[in-house]
Each structure stands twice: as structure tokens, then as C-alpha cells.
Amino acid sequence: MTLPTPSASPSAALQAAAGALREQTGRILVGQEAVIELLLVALFTRGHVLLEGVPGTAKTLMAKTLAALVQAEFRRIQFTPDLMPSDVVGTVVFDMQTSRFNLKRGPIFSQLVLADEINRAPAKTQAALLEAMEERQVSLEGKTMPLPDPFMVIATQNPVEMDGTYPLPEAQLDRFLFKIKVGYLDQPQETEVLRRYHQGFDAHDLPAAGLTPVIHPDQLAQIRQIIQTVTVEEGLLRYIAAITDATRRSPDLALGASTRAGVALLLASKTMAALRGRDYVSPDDVKYLVPPVLRHRIILRPEAEVEGLDADAVFRRLLAKVEVPR
């Protein structure tokens, strides 16, 4: 696929790429259009994603499909209580034949990494991802090694079965651009899934399902360069800052959003605007992205939880009070 040059309309390039990605994704996945859109925003924004949903809602299939569409090297890490940091980043192995120590790289050295059930590994293993996700490098045996570009982590967790899990620390959660809730399909969509499997669809053989790669990883840098041209008015910068500040002042929250959260909201809003065919960010882009960007970066007070509030309900309260720029 050939992308328009950066001098062309920013939306024209992203519309071409995103339209083809959505069309191909529809060959594999039924429904979940909002989740797919957010995954594309994260991909183009160089962000990581935490998918939260019960088993059997196609979270792993989403990651595999996205990797195939952008021709990215894909590795899956199954997080378990006995998983060690060396199982993620790698280790040094002694070679008996050469009498030398050789570096054996772990699965983190891939372009798209699926951290499956990330909350089943202890904090020590989860911490192995901190440097990789933020600085896109790994320090091992005194050496610092860069990770490939693009590099994206898609992590999954089950919100229901909590036995044997380790809650993600705030520092780990803050590395994710989005926390996306993956829900059930409605009845017509689930019927379509059953129809496809009845006709021979195999989720483990994506090429046989007609999936065709859309872009090459090298083209993502060009897309991101185009996103940089999206305009953000001064009033919207103040609007984003006012939203994050409001989370820190909210009586419903014990912990508000960080400065990194505000930066994430800005960058994701620029990508979302371009995906929606505009070369400028609107307040609606920001408001739409507040829940997925902020819901994992705040902590509710016990009183709010007793009242039956969740993070999204608190955001609705906050957004109703923050003045929207014209």
C-alpha cells in the first residue's frame, strides 16, 4: 500500500490506511468496532494497550490480527505465577563449545508483544516490562539494547477471576496508553460468529480466512509524521490540563491523573482527529478518549465505590463541570 506524502492532507493518508485496516479486520472479527478503532489509535500513537475482558471475547485474536495486518513480528508471553523476568527480557547463557557467554534475547524483542493474563505474574516479572514500555529499551547484564520499531505491548487481564492474580502497580498501569473494556457481542453479532465457524472459519489460520497485510511497519513512521501536522488550539491544551487537574481535585478520587496521562490524552486525540477525517482536534475527540486514557490511572475513594460509582461515572461528572472551549 502506498501512502500519500506528508504534504498531503493528514486525514487522507490515515483514512486510506485505517479504512483498509478496518476492512481487513472485519474479515476476522465481528463487532468490537470501537475496540478496533482504539487499537489503531494506539498503534499510530506508539502506545500500549491493556485489554480487560472475560475469556472468549477475542482479545488474543485482536492482537494477532493487528500484527498480521501491519506485518509486525508477533510474540505471545503467557504470564503465570512462576514466570521469571529472564523469561521476558532474556538471559546470558554459557556456550560450552566456545567457552563464552552469549546473550539469549527474550520474547520482548518483538514488534508486537501479547502479554496474556499479565496480572497472573508477580510484581518482579511485571516490572521487567517497565523500561521496555517507557524507554523502548532493555538493560541486561550491564548492556542497554534498543527494542525494534515499532514496538507495542498489548496486555490482557480477566476482571472476574481474581484468585492467584497480582494487581498491576500504578507505575505499570501508567505505561499503558489505553485500558479498553472488551464486552460481549450482541445477539446478531454472535450469530454471525457462529455462522462463520459453521462455514469453516479457523481463528488459527488467518491467511485462509482471507486476511491480507495492509501496511509495512516502516510505513508507520510516515503515518506518525503526518499525525504531527494535526492542529491543536491553545484552548484545547488548557482543556486537557483542566481535565487532568479536575481528577486531582475530585472528592471521588484518591489519586488523580498524572502529567503523562495528559500527554497521552493529547497525542491520542490528535490521532483520533485524523482517523475521523480532520486536521484539527475538537473537544469531542478529547471527551471520547478520557475514559480509555484515564480509567486505569486513577484510584476511587471507598466512599465513591460504596455509592456505586466506577471510573467512567466519575469522568462523566468531571466533564460536566469542566468548561469546554469554543
DRENLUMGU-856806 format. One line per 10 residues: their letters; for each residue x, y, z of N, C-alpha, C. Coordinates in pm, whole numbers. Layout:
BEGIN
a> X/Y/Z/X/Y/Z/X/Y/Z; ...;
//
This chain:
BEGIN
mtlptpsasp> 84/-119/0/0/0/0/88/124/0; 57/221/-87/131/346/-95/55/455/-24; 120/521/70/57/628/145/81/761/77; -14/857/94/10/990/44/131/1051/113; 193/1148/48/309/1213/107/267/1296/225; 361/1329/317/327/1408/434/270/1544/401; 298/1596/277/243/1726/240/95/1718/206; 43/1597/185/-99/1580/155/-179/1598/282; -313/1595/268/-400/1610/384/-368/1500/484; -349/1534/612/-320/1431/711/-429/1324/715;
saalqaaaga> -554/1368/705/-663/1271/711/-665/1179/591; -618/1227/474/-620/1144/355/-532/1021/373; -413/1039/429/-323/926/450/-379/828/552; -424/882/665/-476/794/768/-607/729/728; -690/802/657/-815/744/610/-790/625/519; -689/638/431/-657/528/341/-607/407/417; -515/430/512/-460/319/588/-563/260/683; -632/346/758/-728/298/856/-847/230/789; -890/283/676/-1002/220/605/-969/79/561; -847/61/508/-805/-73/467/-788/-165/587;
lreqtgrilv> -737/-112/697/-721/-193/818/-856/-237/872; -953/-147/874/-1086/-183/924/-1151/-289/834; -1135/-272/702/-1197/-367/609/-1139/-506/628; -1007/-515/644/-944/-645/663/-977/-703/800; -984/-617/901/-1019/-665/1036/-1158/-727/1037; -1248/-669/959/-1384/-722/952/-1391/-862/896; -1286/-905/825/-1283/-1042/774/-1260/-1144/886; -1203/-1097/996/-1168/-1187/1106/-1258/-1166/1227; -1282/-1039/1263/-1354/-1006/1385/-1492/-952/1355; -1587/-990/1438/-1725/-943/1425/-1752/-847/1541;
gqeavielll> -1808/-729/1510/-1835/-631/1615/-1706/-573/1671; -1714/-517/1791/-1598/-460/1859/-1532/-348/1778; -1614/-275/1699/-1557/-169/1616/-1489/-62/1700; -1548/-28/1815/-1489/75/1900/-1354/30/1954; -1343/-99/1990/-1216/-152/2040/-1111/-149/1930; -1149/-189/1810/-1056/-189/1697/-1007/-48/1668; -1098/49/1674/-1059/187/1648/-955/234/1751; -975/201/1877/-881/241/1980/-746/169/1963; -749/45/1919/-623/-26/1892/-545/42/1780; -616/89/1678/-549/160/1569/-492/293/1618;
valftrghvl> -568/363/1703/-518/488/1760/-390/462/1838; -389/356/1918/-270/323/1997/-153/287/1908; -179/211/1803/-72/172/1710/-8/294/1647; -91/388/1599/-39/506/1531/23/606/1630; -13/595/1759/37/690/1859/158/633/1934; 202/514/1899/313/444/1967/277/414/2112; 152/376/2135/106/347/2270/84/199/2293; 77/163/2421/49/26/2462/-95/17/2513; -151/-102/2510/-293/-120/2541/-312/-233/2641; -401/-208/2738/-444/-311/2832/-589/-346/2800;
legvpgtakt> -612/-470/2754/-746/-517/2723/-801/-593/2843; -917/-551/2891/-979/-617/3005/-1112/-676/2963; -1125/-806/2980/-1249/-873/2943/-1244/-1019/2984; -1360/-1079/2991/-1367/-1220/3030/-1310/-1306/2918; -1270/-1429/2949/-1217/-1518/2844/-1320/-1540/2733; -1267/-1556/2612/-1354/-1588/2500/-1413/-1468/2429; -1356/-1349/2450/-1407/-1229/2383/-1311/-1180/2275; -1224/-1267/2226/-1138/-1242/2109/-1025/-1144/2135; -980/-1131/2259/-872/-1037/2288/-742/-1081/2220; -708/-1210/2233/-587/-1260/2169/-598/-1251/2017;
lmaktlaalv> -714/-1281/1964/-735/-1275/1819/-718/-1134/1767; -760/-1035/1845/-742/-895/1805/-593/-863/1789; -512/-905/1885/-369/-878/1880/-304/-948/1762; -337/-1074/1739/-279/-1148/1628/-320/-1088/1495; -445/-1045/1484/-494/-984/1360/-421/-854/1332; -406/-769/1434/-338/-642/1415/-194/-663/1371; -125/-757/1434/14/-785/1397/24/-832/1253; -69/-917/1210/-66/-967/1073/-93/-856/972; -181/-764/1006/-218/-657/912/-104/-559/889; -18/-539/988/93/-445/972/226/-520/955;
qaefrriqft> 218/-652/936/336/-735/909/441/-720/1020; 393/-712/1143/483/-697/1258/518/-834/1315; 642/-847/1363/682/-970/1430/602/-983/1559; 536/-1096/1577/443/-1116/1689/494/-1226/1781; 494/-1196/1912/528/-1297/2013/425/-1288/2125; 392/-1404/2177/297/-1412/2288/368/-1462/2412; 347/-1393/2524/403/-1435/2653/287/-1469/2745; 278/-1594/2787/173/-1635/2879/221/-1610/3021; 164/-1511/3087/208/-1475/3221/149/-1574/3323; 237/-1629/3406/199/-1726/3509/274/-1690/3637;
pdlmpsdvvg> 231/-1745/3752/299/-1711/3879/446/-1748/3883; 488/-1848/3804/629/-1889/3807/711/-1828/3694; 654/-1735/3619/728/-1670/3511/834/-1577/3571; 956/-1588/3521/1067/-1508/3572/1096/-1391/3477; 1157/-1283/3529/1194/-1171/3441/1280/-1215/3322; 1370/-1312/3344/1455/-1360/3235/1374/-1428/3125; 1255/-1480/3160/1168/-1540/3059/1108/-1434/2967; 1114/-1309/3009/1058/-1199/2931/1166/-1125/2853; 1272/-1083/2923/1374/-1000/2859/1491/-1081/2804; 1514/-1200/2858/1625/-1282/2812/1728/-1303/2921;
tvvfdmqtsr> 1835/-1373/2886/1939/-1403/2984/2070/-1432/2912; 2175/-1451/2992/2306/-1486/2936/2330/-1636/2956; 2366/-1703/2848/2386/-1849/2851/2531/-1881/2818; 2590/-1973/2893/2729/-2013/2868/2733/-2120/2759; 2813/-2092/2656/2831/-2185/2543/2952/-2274/2572; 2927/-2405/2590/3035/-2498/2624/3135/-2509/2509; 3092/-2499/2386/3182/-2519/2272/3279/-2403/2256; 3231/-2281/2276/3315/-2163/2258/3370/-2110/2388; 3321/-2164/2501/3361/-2116/2635/3334/-1967/2651; 3224/-1924/2595/3187/-1782/2603/3041/-1771/2647;
fnlkrgpifs> 3010/-1657/2708/2872/-1629/2745/2802/-1558/2629; 2687/-1609/2589/2610/-1549/2479/2477/-1498/2530; 2436/-1389/2474/2309/-1329/2513/2194/-1397/2438; 2099/-1448/2513/1979/-1507/2454/1863/-1411/2477; 1817/-1347/2370/1712/-1246/2382/1576/-1310/2409; 1499/-1244/2493/1366/-1294/2526/1261/-1247/2427; 1137/-1289/2447/1030/-1254/2353/994/-1106/2351; 1046/-1028/2447/1017/-885/2448/1079/-816/2326; 1179/-880/2265/1244/-824/2147/1163/-855/2022; 1040/-815/2020/950/-831/1907/878/-699/1882;
qlvladeinr> 810/-689/1769/744/-564/1735/607/-551/1801; 535/-661/1812/407/-660/1883/407/-777/1980; 401/-744/2108/410/-845/2214/275/-855/2284; 221/-976/2291/98/-1001/2365/134/-1053/2503; 107/-974/2606/128/-1016/2745/-4/-1071/2796; -23/-1200/2779/-152/-1262/2807/-169/-1286/2957; -283/-1239/3012/-312/-1250/3155/-195/-1194/3238; -164/-1070/3211/-46/-1006/3270/-53/-1002/3422; -173/-1000/3479/-184/-990/3625/-168/-1125/3695; -129/-1229/3623/-102/-1359/3688/45/-1376/3723;
apaktqaall> 129/-1282/3682/271/-1288/3717/298/-1194/3835; 394/-1228/3921/425/-1142/4035/485/-1009/3991; 491/-916/4085/536/-780/4056/677/-778/3996; 764/-866/4041/901/-869/3991/905/-895/3841; 819/-983/3792/814/-1013/3650/744/-901/3574; 637/-846/3631/570/-733/3567/666/-617/3549; 754/-596/3649/848/-484/3644/947/-498/3528; 963/-618/3476/1054/-636/3363/1006/-561/3239; 878/-526/3238/822/-453/3124/834/-302/3137; 865/-252/3255/861/-108/3278/954/-32/3185;
eameerqvsl> 1081/-68/3184/1178/1/3099/1145/-18/2952; 1104/-139/2916/1075/-167/2776/959/-81/2725; 853/-69/2804/735/3/2759/755/155/2755; 834/208/2847/852/353/2853/968/400/2767; 1082/335/2779/1202/382/2710/1234/301/2585; 1157/195/2560/1174/112/2441/1317/60/2430; 1365/12/2544/1497/-49/2551/1497/-147/2667; 1598/-234/2669/1611/-334/2776/1754/-329/2827; 1771/-324/2958/1903/-331/3021/1925/-472/3072; 2028/-536/3020/2053/-676/3053/2203/-699/3067;
egktmplpdp> 2243/-747/3184/2384/-778/3210/2473/-657/3181; 2428/-540/3223/2508/-420/3207/2503/-357/3070; 2426/-415/2979/2416/-360/2843/2274/-308/2820; 2267/-199/2746/2137/-142/2709/2113/-168/2561; 2003/-237/2533/1973/-276/2395/1839/-219/2352; 1836/-151/2237/1710/-93/2190/1614/-201/2142; 1486/-173/2155/1384/-262/2103/1347/-222/1961; 1288/-310/1884/1256/-277/1744/1150/-167/1736; 1146/-103/1622/1044/-2/1595/964/-48/1473; 834/-65/1484/751/-31/1601/764/-134/1712;
fmviatqnpv> 727/-90/1833/721/-179/1948/592/-148/2024; 508/-248/2040/378/-228/2104/347/-348/2192; 303/-321/2313/259/-426/2406/107/-421/2416; 44/-534/2392/-99/-550/2416/-112/-652/2528; -159/-608/2643/-174/-696/2759/-322/-727/2780; -349/-843/2836/-487/-881/2866/-498/-917/3013; -617/-897/3068/-646/-945/3203/-795/-973/3215; -825/-1066/3304/-962/-1110/3328/-1015/-1037/3452; -1123/-959/3440/-1172/-882/3554/-1252/-964/3655; -1281/-1089/3623/-1371/-1169/3707/-1293/-1263/3798;
emdgtyplpe> -1207/-1346/3740/-1134/-1448/3816/-1010/-1384/3877; -1015/-1352/4006/-906/-1279/4070/-817/-1367/4157; -853/-1494/4175/-769/-1583/4256/-635/-1606/4185; -527/-1594/4261/-395/-1618/4204/-345/-1507/4114; -398/-1386/4130/-354/-1274/4049/-281/-1172/4135; -206/-1087/4068/-130/-981/4133/-170/-848/4070; -234/-759/4145/-276/-631/4087/-158/-556/4027; -180/-497/3911/-73/-420/3847/-43/-295/3928; 84/-267/3956/118/-144/4029/88/-21/3945; 73/93/4011/38/216/3941/142/252/3835;
aqldrflfki> 270/229/3866/374/261/3769/359/179/3642; 315/54/3655/293/-31/3539/171/15/3460; 62/43/3530/-60/87/3463/-39/216/3386; 44/306/3441/65/436/3378/139/424/3246; 200/308/3218/269/288/3091/173/258/2977; 50/222/3009/-46/190/2904/-117/316/2856; -123/333/2726/-198/445/2669/-346/430/2698; -400/311/2676/-542/285/2695/-564/164/2785; -672/169/2861/-732/49/2919/-868/35/2853; -884/-70/2776/-1005/-89/2696/-1085/-205/2753;
kvgyldqpqe> -1211/-181/2778/-1300/-287/2824/-1359/-360/2703; -1340/-491/2700/-1389/-573/2590/-1511/-650/2641; -1626/-617/2589/-1750/-679/2635/-1800/-787/2542; -1918/-836/2574/-1981/-938/2492/-2038/-878/2364; -2052/-961/2261/-2121/-921/2139/-2271/-924/2163; -2346/-848/2081/-2491/-861/2090/-2534/-987/2013; -2660/-1020/2021/-2706/-1149/1966/-2686/-1161/1815; -2719/-1058/1734/-2693/-1071/1590/-2544/-1089/1558; -2457/-1019/1631/-2313/-1034/1606/-2266/-1173/1644; -2315/-1225/1756/-2274/-1359/1796/-2325/-1464/1698;
tevlrryhqg> -2442/-1440/1643/-2495/-1530/1541/-2404/-1532/1418; -2352/-1415/1381/-2260/-1407/1267/-2131/-1483/1295; -2081/-1476/1419/-1962/-1551/1456/-1988/-1701/1440; -2102/-1747/1489/-2137/-1889/1477/-2148/-1929/1330; -2205/-1840/1249/-2220/-1870/1106/-2084/-1888/1041; -1990/-1801/1077/-1856/-1810/1016/-1786/-1939/1055; -1796/-1977/1181/-1732/-2101/1224/-1800/-2222/1159; -1931/-2214/1142/-2004/-2321/1074/-1957/-2337/930; -1917/-2225/869/-1872/-2228/729/-1723/-2259/717; -1656/-2285/829/-1518/-2330/823/-1413/-2231/869;
fdahdlpaag> -1453/-2119/927/-1356/-2021/974/-1267/-2082/1082; -1136/-2056/1072/-1039/-2106/1170/-958/-1988/1221; -975/-1954/1348/-906/-1839/1406/-755/-1859/1412; -708/-1984/1394/-564/-2012/1399/-500/-2010/1260; -580/-1984/1157/-529/-1979/1020/-585/-1853/954; -524/-1739/989/-576/-1612/940/-562/-1596/788; -452/-1639/725/-447/-1626/579/-560/-1701/509; -598/-1817/562/-707/-1893/499/-840/-1820/510; -850/-1730/608/-972/-1652/624/-975/-1530/532; -871/-1514/451/-868/-1404/356/-802/-1278/407;
ltpvihpdql> -728/-1289/518/-662/-1170/573/-540/-1134/489; -533/-1008/449/-423/-960/366/-352/-845/437; -220/-849/451/-148/-737/513/-179/-606/441; -187/-499/518/-226/-369/464/-107/-275/451; -27/-264/556/88/-174/554/209/-246/608; 325/-188/584/450/-242/636/490/-162/759; 559/-224/855/599/-149/975/674/-20/944; 752/-17/837/826/104/802/732/221/772; 611/193/726/518/299/690/454/365/812; 463/299/927/405/358/1048/475/488/1085;
aqirqiiqtv> 606/496/1061/679/619/1090/627/733/1004; 593/704/880/539/807/791/402/852/838; 320/757/884/188/792/935/200/881/1057; 292/847/1146/309/927/1267/360/1067/1234; 440/1079/1131/487/1210/1089/369/1295/1041; 274/1232/973/156/1303/926/70/1347/1044; 59/1263/1146/-22/1297/1263/32/1422/1332; 162/1442/1325/223/1558/1386/168/1689/1330; 115/1684/1207/65/1807/1145/-76/1843/1191; -140/1758/1267/-275/1787/1316/-270/1905/1413;
tveegllryi> -360/2001/1395/-361/2125/1472/-431/2107/1605; -373/2164/1711/-435/2167/1843/-434/2312/1891; -552/2371/1907/-561/2509/1952/-518/2521/2098; -474/2642/2134/-430/2668/2270/-540/2639/2371; -664/2670/2334/-775/2645/2424/-793/2498/2457; -762/2410/2361/-774/2266/2385/-662/2215/2474; -544/2276/2464/-437/2238/2555/-478/2270/2699; -539/2387/2718/-585/2424/2851/-699/2332/2895; -783/2289/2801/-894/2200/2832/-843/2066/2884; -742/2010/2817/-685/1883/2862/-622/1897/3000;
aaitdatrrs> -549/2008/3020/-487/2032/3150/-593/2049/3259; -706/2112/3224/-813/2131/3322/-877/1997/3360; -886/1906/3265/-945/1774/3294/-855/1695/3389; -726/1690/3360/-637/1616/3449/-631/1681/3587; -635/1814/3591/-634/1884/3720/-762/1853/3798; -874/1843/3727/-1001/1813/3793/-1000/1676/3858; -927/1579/3798/-920/1446/3860/-845/1453/3993; -749/1545/4003/-672/1556/4127/-750/1627/4236; -851/1702/4198/-932/1777/4295/-1064/1708/4328; -1097/1603/4254/-1227/1538/4269/-1240/1472/4406;
pdlalgastr> -1352/1495/4477/-1375/1427/4606/-1400/1278/4590; -1423/1233/4466/-1449/1091/4442/-1320/1011/4421; -1207/1081/4403/-1083/1012/4367/-976/1031/4474; -908/921/4506/-796/927/4598/-666/957/4525; -661/925/4396/-545/952/4313/-591/1002/4178; -540/1118/4137/-577/1174/4008/-479/1135/3899; -504/1187/3780/-423/1153/3663/-290/1227/3666; -187/1162/3613/-52/1220/3610/-35/1311/3489; 79/1379/3485/112/1460/3367/126/1372/3245; 181/1251/3263/192/1158/3150/53/1127/3093;
agvalllask> -47/1122/3179/-183/1097/3132/-231/1211/3042; -200/1336/3078/-237/1449/2994/-169/1444/2858; -41/1408/2857/31/1395/2730/-32/1284/2645; -66/1172/2708/-129/1062/2636/-263/1105/2577; -341/1182/2653/-471/1229/2605/-453/1321/2485; -352/1407/2487/-325/1496/2376/-286/1419/2250; -188/1329/2263/-139/1258/2145/-246/1167/2086; -322/1099/2172/-429/1012/2122/-538/1093/2054; -566/1212/2104/-669/1298/2044/-628/1343/1905; -499/1369/1885/-451/1408/1752/-471/1293/1652;
tmaalrgrdy> -438/1171/1697/-457/1056/1608/-605/1031/1581; -687/1043/1683/-830/1021/1665/-889/1123/1568; -848/1248/1578/-897/1351/1487/-864/1316/1343; -741/1271/1319/-701/1235/1184/-779/1113/1134; -802/1015/1222/-880/898/1182/-1024/936/1145; -1074/1041/1208/-1209/1086/1181/-1215/1187/1066; -1103/1206/997/-1104/1286/876/-1081/1434/896; -1022/1473/1010/-997/1615/1035/-850/1641/1059; -806/1764/1027/-668/1802/1054/-660/1892/1177; -759/1884/1263/-759/1959/1389/-832/1877/1495;
vspddvkylv> -795/1898/1621/-857/1827/1733/-976/1907/1782; -1086/1838/1812/-1205/1901/1867/-1225/1856/2011; -1303/1929/2090/-1331/1885/2227/-1394/1746/2233; -1473/1711/2130/-1536/1579/2129/-1432/1467/2122; -1323/1490/2050/-1216/1389/2045/-1160/1366/2185; -1136/1475/2257/-1080/1465/2391/-1177/1394/2484; -1302/1435/2484/-1401/1376/2574/-1420/1227/2547; -1418/1188/2420/-1435/1047/2385/-1322/961/2440; -1201/1019/2446/-1084/941/2485/-1054/948/2634; -1124/1033/2708/-1098/1044/2852/-1111/909/2923;
ppvlrhriil> -1218/832/2906/-1228/704/2979/-1115/605/2949; -1088/572/2822/-981/473/2800/-842/522/2839; -817/653/2833/-686/705/2868/-667/715/3018; -774/747/3091/-760/779/3233/-811/672/3330; -895/579/3285/-962/491/3381/-866/403/3461; -748/375/3407/-651/292/3479/-547/375/3553; -558/506/3545/-457/593/3607/-509/663/3732; -630/634/3772/-690/698/3889/-729/591/3990; -751/633/4116/-798/542/4220/-921/604/4286; -1029/528/4290/-1152/577/4351/-1142/572/4503;
rpeaevegld> -1207/668/4568/-1218/662/4714/-1320/555/4752; -1304/494/4868/-1401/392/4911/-1544/445/4914; -1561/574/4952/-1696/630/4957/-1763/631/4820; -1684/657/4715/-1739/658/4580/-1779/517/4537; -1699/418/4576/-1733/281/4541/-1859/235/4614; -1873/277/4738/-1995/244/4813/-2116/307/4746; -2096/426/4691/-2205/496/4622/-2241/428/4490; -2159/332/4448/-2184/260/4323/-2119/322/4202; -2027/414/4223/-1960/479/4111/-1843/394/4061; -1818/403/3931/-1695/350/3875/-1620/464/3809;
adavfrrlla> -1504/435/3752/-1421/541/3695/-1495/618/3586; -1567/547/3499/-1636/615/3389/-1745/709/3440; -1814/670/3547/-1917/756/3604/-1855/883/3662; -1738/869/3725/-1668/986/3780/-1627/1079/3667; -1580/1023/3556/-1540/1108/3443/-1658/1186/3387; -1775/1123/3384/-1894/1195/3335/-1923/1315/3425; -1908/1296/3556/-1927/1408/3649/-1826/1519/3624; -1700/1480/3606/-1594/1579/3587/-1612/1656/3458; -1640/1584/3350/-1653/1651/3221/-1770/1747/3216; -1871/1719/3297/-1987/1808/3301/-1953/1941/3368;
kvevpr> -1845/1941/3449/-1808/2060/3523/-1696/2141/3458; -1617/2076/3372/-1505/2146/3309/-1555/2221/3187; -1523/2348/3180/-1570/2433/3070/-1509/2388/2939; -1595/2371/2838/-1550/2327/2706/-1511/2448/2623; -1392/2450/2562/-1352/2565/2482/-1433/2573/2353; -1452/2692/2306/-1524/2709/2179/-1429/2692/2062;
//
